[in-house]
Amino acid sequence: MYQMPYVIAEIGCNHKGDIEIAKEMIETAAIFCKVDAVKFQKRCPKELLTKEEYNAPHPVPYNSYGETYGLHREALEFTAEQHKILKEYCEKFKLTYSTSVWDLTSAKEIVELNPKFIKIPSACNLNKPMLEYLCKNFGGEIHLSLGMTTQAEEKSIVDFFKKFDRTKDLVIYACTSGYPVPPEDICLLEVKRLKETFGNEVKAIGFSNHNPGIAFDTVALSLGAQFFERHFTLNRTWKGTDHAASLEPDGMRRVARDLRNTFKALTYKSKEILDIEEVQRKKLKHIVEWN
């Protein structure tokens, strides 16, 4: 049985550290793209990075917003108070607010905002202290991506949530961690595998797609995905790592539209001759008697 698709525009850090750009992206995602939710990211760079990583240069200097990678990450961060403002701004447009959390400090800050769901990125899905904190202290849904993750690790993650009786709130996403991902590495059948392996244990299966096109999400729906996450930007030429793997507003609008239309289409005929066919049958159908 197919479920109504839930579409998430991941703003991430594509706001360039400017809260006014973030608000414009929220408004565009709600009014023009008609998605269900937007998602940001929250990091505590000094907790997440080693001293060496913090002080190292950005691996792609053109994309950097600071002299070091740590300062680059700091420049793109919003405070907990700014996230509260963004959540309230989402609510103004009847849009669900969410955030990916990358460390325990960030998880604690976002739990205080009590969003509908919190996301665990692929890079952090084995951070057990953070997962345990969320299982014990956050009552909403926990969404978790499975990029860069072995099948044994997938099982250990689901088993971990079972231990806390939280699988009923767990959404796991098929994902390839590349930016952008070429078609041959999307591996759509991973959606089917996750559905067959964990579909009876978790709340739902999602698809986190980092391909810049819009052809694959509807296929993932037909394979059993219910939640769809796409990186979102206002301009794919902006400075930053994620813009090239993101959709601009019209692409995001089309993905949301096509997913909902495909959901409507994934049915059997309700009767042998549909009402829409009756007129055409009378007009066009040539029935020759059979012996």
C-alpha positions as CSV (number, residue, x, y, z in Angstrom):
1,M,0.0,0.0,0.0
2,Y,1.5,3.3,-1.1
3,Q,1.4,6.3,1.3
4,M,1.0,10.0,0.4
5,P,4.5,11.3,-0.3
6,Y,6.0,13.7,2.2
7,V,8.4,16.2,0.6
8,I,11.2,17.9,2.4
9,A,13.2,20.8,1.0
10,E,16.6,20.7,2.6
11,I,17.9,24.2,2.9
12,G,20.8,22.9,4.9
13,C,23.5,25.7,4.8
14,N,22.5,27.0,1.4
15,H,21.3,30.2,3.1
16,K,25.0,31.3,3.2
17,G,24.7,32.2,6.9
18,D,22.1,34.9,6.2
19,I,18.8,34.6,8.1
20,E,17.0,36.8,5.6
21,I,18.0,34.5,2.8
22,A,16.8,31.6,4.9
23,K,13.4,33.3,5.4
24,E,13.1,33.9,1.6
25,M,13.9,30.2,1.1
26,I,11.2,29.2,3.6
27,E,8.6,31.4,1.9
28,T,9.5,30.2,-1.6
29,A,9.4,26.5,-0.5
30,A,6.0,27.0,1.0
31,I,4.2,29.2,-1.5
32,F,5.8,28.3,-4.8
33,C,7.2,24.8,-4.3
34,K,4.4,23.6,-2.0
35,V,6.6,21.2,0.0
36,D,5.6,19.7,3.3
37,A,8.7,20.7,5.3
38,V,12.0,22.5,5.2
39,K,15.1,21.3,7.0
40,F,18.2,23.1,8.2
41,Q,21.5,21.8,9.7
42,K,22.9,22.5,13.2
43,R,26.5,21.9,14.2
44,C,28.8,22.9,17.0
45,P,32.0,23.1,15.0
46,K,34.4,23.0,18.0
47,E,32.7,19.8,19.3
48,L,32.4,18.2,15.9
49,L,35.9,18.9,14.5
50,T,39.3,18.1,15.9
51,K,41.6,21.1,16.5
52,E,43.5,20.1,13.3
53,E,40.3,19.9,11.3
54,Y,39.1,23.2,12.6
55,N,42.3,25.0,11.7
56,A,42.9,23.3,8.3
57,P,41.9,25.2,5.2
58,H,38.7,24.4,3.4
59,P,39.4,21.6,0.9
60,V,37.9,23.7,-1.9
61,P,38.9,27.3,-1.1
62,Y,36.5,28.8,-3.6
63,N,33.6,27.5,-1.5
64,S,34.9,28.7,1.9
65,Y,33.2,31.3,4.0
66,G,36.2,31.5,6.4
67,E,40.0,31.4,6.5
68,T,39.9,27.8,8.0
69,Y,37.4,25.0,7.7
70,G,36.2,25.6,11.3
71,L,35.7,29.4,10.7
72,H,33.9,28.4,7.4
73,R,31.5,26.2,9.4
74,E,31.0,28.9,12.1
75,A,30.1,31.4,9.4
76,L,27.2,29.2,8.2
77,E,25.8,28.4,11.6
78,F,22.6,29.9,13.1
79,T,22.2,30.1,16.9
80,A,19.6,28.3,18.8
81,E,17.6,31.5,19.1
82,Q,17.8,32.0,15.3
83,H,16.5,28.5,14.7
84,K,13.6,29.3,17.0
85,I,12.9,32.4,14.8
86,L,13.1,30.2,11.7
87,K,10.7,27.6,13.2
88,E,8.2,30.4,14.0
89,Y,8.6,31.7,10.4
90,C,7.8,28.2,9.0
91,E,4.7,28.0,11.1
92,K,3.6,31.3,9.7
93,F,3.4,29.6,6.3
94,K,2.0,26.3,7.7
95,L,5.3,24.6,6.9
96,T,7.0,22.0,9.1
97,Y,10.4,23.0,10.4
98,S,13.2,20.5,11.0
99,T,16.9,20.3,11.4
100,S,19.7,17.8,11.0
101,V,21.9,17.6,14.1
102,W,25.6,16.7,13.8
103,D,26.6,16.5,17.5
104,L,25.2,16.1,21.0
105,T,25.2,19.8,21.8
106,S,23.3,20.6,18.6
107,A,20.8,17.8,19.4
108,K,20.1,19.2,22.8
109,E,19.5,22.7,21.4
110,I,17.1,21.5,18.8
111,V,15.2,19.2,21.1
112,E,14.4,22.3,23.1
113,L,12.5,23.6,20.0
114,N,10.4,20.4,19.9
115,P,10.1,20.1,16.1
116,K,8.0,17.5,14.5
117,F,11.1,15.5,13.5
118,I,14.8,15.7,13.8
119,K,17.2,14.3,11.2
120,I,20.4,12.3,11.7
121,P,22.7,12.7,8.7
122,S,24.6,9.8,7.2
123,A,27.8,11.1,8.7
124,C,26.5,10.8,12.2
125,N,24.3,7.8,12.2
126,L,26.7,5.8,14.4
127,N,27.0,8.5,17.0
128,K,25.4,6.4,19.8
129,P,25.6,9.0,22.6
130,M,23.6,11.4,20.4
131,L,21.1,8.7,19.2
132,E,20.6,7.6,22.8
133,Y,20.0,11.2,23.9
134,L,17.3,11.6,21.2
135,C,15.7,8.3,22.0
136,K,15.4,9.2,25.7
137,N,14.6,12.9,25.4
138,F,12.9,13.7,22.1
139,G,9.3,12.5,21.5
140,G,9.0,13.3,17.8
141,E,10.0,11.3,14.8
142,I,13.7,10.6,14.2
143,H,14.7,10.5,10.6
144,L,18.1,8.9,9.7
145,S,20.0,8.6,6.4
146,L,22.0,5.5,5.6
147,G,24.6,6.8,3.2
148,M,28.2,5.5,3.8
149,T,26.7,2.7,5.9
150,T,27.2,-1.1,5.7
151,Q,24.2,-3.4,6.0
152,A,25.6,-4.7,9.3
153,E,25.7,-1.1,10.6
154,E,22.1,-0.6,9.3
155,K,20.9,-3.6,11.4
156,S,22.8,-2.4,14.5
157,I,21.1,1.1,14.2
158,V,17.6,-0.4,13.9
159,D,18.4,-2.8,16.8
160,F,19.6,0.2,18.8
161,F,16.2,2.0,18.3
162,K,14.4,-1.3,19.2
163,K,16.2,-1.3,22.6
164,F,14.6,2.1,23.4
165,D,11.2,1.1,21.8
166,R,11.6,3.9,19.3
167,T,11.4,2.1,15.9
168,K,7.8,3.2,15.6
169,D,9.2,6.8,15.3
170,L,12.1,5.9,13.0
171,V,12.3,6.8,9.3
172,I,15.3,5.4,7.5
173,Y,16.4,6.9,4.2
174,A,18.1,5.2,1.2
175,C,20.9,7.5,0.3
176,T,24.2,7.8,-1.6
177,S,26.5,10.3,0.0
178,G,27.8,12.2,-3.0
179,Y,27.4,15.8,-4.1
180,P,26.1,15.5,-6.8
181,V,25.4,11.8,-7.5
182,P,25.4,10.5,-11.1
183,P,22.5,8.2,-12.1
184,E,24.6,5.0,-11.9
185,D,25.3,5.6,-8.2
186,I,21.8,6.4,-7.1
187,C,21.0,2.7,-6.6
188,L,17.2,3.1,-6.5
189,L,16.7,-0.6,-5.6
190,E,18.1,0.2,-2.2
191,V,14.7,1.6,-1.4
192,K,13.1,-1.8,-2.2
193,R,15.8,-3.6,-0.1
194,L,15.2,-1.4,2.9
195,K,11.4,-1.8,2.5
196,E,11.8,-5.6,2.4
197,T,14.3,-5.7,5.3
198,F,13.0,-3.1,7.7
199,G,9.5,-2.1,6.5
200,N,7.7,-4.0,9.2
201,E,10.0,-2.6,11.9
202,V,10.3,1.1,11.2
203,K,7.8,3.9,10.7
204,A,8.6,4.4,7.0
205,I,11.3,4.4,4.3
206,G,12.6,7.6,2.8
207,F,14.8,8.6,-0.1
208,S,17.4,11.2,0.1
209,N,18.4,12.1,-3.4
210,H,21.5,14.1,-4.3
211,N,21.1,13.9,-8.0
212,P,20.4,17.3,-9.6
213,G,17.6,15.9,-11.8
214,I,14.0,15.2,-11.1
215,A,13.4,11.8,-12.7
216,F,14.2,9.4,-9.9
217,D,12.0,10.5,-6.9
218,T,8.8,9.1,-8.5
219,V,10.5,5.8,-9.1
220,A,11.5,5.7,-5.5
221,L,7.9,6.2,-4.6
222,S,6.8,3.3,-6.7
223,L,9.5,1.2,-4.9
224,G,8.1,2.0,-1.4
225,A,9.5,5.3,-0.3
226,Q,7.2,7.7,1.6
227,F,9.6,10.6,2.6
228,F,11.6,12.5,0.1
229,E,14.4,14.8,0.9
230,R,16.0,17.1,-1.7
231,H,18.6,19.8,-1.2
232,F,17.2,23.2,-2.1
233,T,18.8,26.5,-3.2
234,L,17.7,29.7,-4.8
235,N,20.7,29.7,-7.1
236,R,22.8,26.7,-8.0
237,T,25.8,28.9,-8.9
238,W,26.1,30.3,-5.4
239,K,29.3,29.6,-3.5
240,G,29.1,26.5,-1.4
241,T,29.5,22.7,-1.5
242,D,25.8,21.7,-1.7
243,H,24.4,24.1,-4.4
244,A,25.4,21.9,-7.3
245,A,23.5,18.9,-5.9
246,S,20.5,21.1,-5.1
247,L,17.2,21.9,-6.8
248,E,16.3,25.5,-7.6
249,P,12.6,26.5,-6.9
250,D,11.1,25.3,-10.1
251,G,12.8,21.9,-9.8
252,M,11.6,21.5,-6.3
253,R,8.1,22.5,-7.3
254,R,8.1,19.9,-10.1
255,V,9.3,17.1,-7.7
256,A,6.6,17.9,-5.2
257,R,4.0,18.0,-8.0
258,D,5.1,14.8,-9.7
259,L,5.3,12.8,-6.5
260,R,1.7,13.7,-5.6
261,N,0.5,13.0,-9.1
262,T,2.3,9.7,-9.2
263,F,0.8,8.8,-5.8
264,K,-2.7,9.4,-7.3
265,A,-1.8,7.3,-10.4
266,L,-0.4,4.2,-8.4
267,T,-3.8,2.4,-8.3
268,Y,-5.6,-0.4,-10.1
269,K,-8.8,0.5,-12.0
270,S,-11.7,0.8,-9.6
271,K,-13.9,-0.9,-12.2
272,E,-13.4,-2.6,-15.6
273,I,-14.6,0.4,-17.6
274,L,-13.9,3.7,-15.9
275,D,-16.4,6.6,-16.1
276,I,-13.8,8.6,-18.2
277,E,-13.7,5.7,-20.7
278,E,-17.5,5.3,-21.1
279,V,-17.9,8.1,-23.6
280,Q,-14.8,7.0,-25.6
281,R,-16.1,3.4,-25.6
282,K,-19.4,4.4,-27.1
283,K,-17.6,6.6,-29.6
284,L,-14.6,4.5,-30.6
285,K,-15.0,0.9,-29.5
286,H,-15.7,-1.5,-32.4
287,I,-17.1,-4.7,-31.1
288,V,-17.1,-7.6,-33.5
289,E,-19.1,-10.7,-32.5
290,W,-17.1,-13.6,-31.3
291,N,-17.9,-17.1,-32.5
